[in-house]
C-alpha cells in the first residue's frame, strides 16, 4: 500500500503549464533552503517521482526556480512517456524566452545549465533503454498516439535548440540537447519503418493469386524479409537497424541522382556508424538469451573466463575459433 505521507505529482495541474499569465517574478529558493536539499536527495536516490512531487509542492507556492525544472519535467515524462515530450520542450522554450526574467535564482545561468543537462541526459537514457529492450514503452511509441507525440516533439525540440544556443552555447546542456534532438529525430523516423513494412505486407496479401504465385511486383518482393538461401538467418532488428536501412536506401538514391554533396553527408554518417558498430543496438533481441544466461551464471563463469588466458587452455580456444562443431563435441 502506498504511504499516504509521500508526496504525489499532480499531472493535471502540471500539464496545465508551468507559468500563469500575470504572475509576479520570483527570486527562487533562498541559499540553504532545506526543501531543495530534500528534492536533490530524492533524485540522488533515484526516487524521481518523489523529487518531482516535492518540486511541484515548492512550485505551487509561487516559487519559480530553474533548479526545479529538470525534476518537474522528468517526473512528468515518467508518468506520460512520449506523450509528455512536446509539452516538455514547449515549457522549456517558454522558460528560456518570455519567462527567463521571472524565474530565480538571480545568478541562474550555471544552475540552469546543470539542471537541463541532467534532464536531457535522463531522457536520452530512457530512449536508449526502451529502444534496446523493446518493452511496453517502446510498443507504446509504435501506437498512433506515440508516433504522433514523436512527430509533434520534433518541431518543439528544434525550437528549443534555437533558444538554448542563445543561452548556453558554451554550456554542457546545449551539446546534450543536440544529442537528444538527434536521437528523437532518429527514433521518430525509425518508428515509421515498421508501419511501412506492415502496409507493404498488407498490399502483398491483397494482390491476386496469380501475382502471389509467381508474378509478384518488385515492391512486393522487396517487402519480403524471408531469405531462403542456404545458411541464411533471419534476425529481428531494432529501431536503429530500420533507420540504417533508410539511410542506405537514401544514399543509393542520392548517388543515382548525382547529388554528390548530400550523398557525402550520408556516406560519412554511415561510415561512422560502421566504425563504431554495436550489434546489440541493431539486433537487441538476438542477444537477450545470452545476457539472461550470463546474468544467471556470471559468478561461475567469471573465474573460468579469466583462466582462458593460461597457456594450457590455448588449444581449446583455438579449436573454438577453428571449428564450432568440433569444439562443441570435444
Helices and strands as residue ranges (DSSP letters): H 11-15, H 34-44, H 48-59, H 66-80, G 81-84, H 85-96, G 100-102, H 109-133, H 136-142, H 144-168, H 172-206, H 209-214, H 218-223, H 239-256, H 260-275, H 279-282, G 284-287, H 288-307, G 311-313, H 314-322, H 324-329
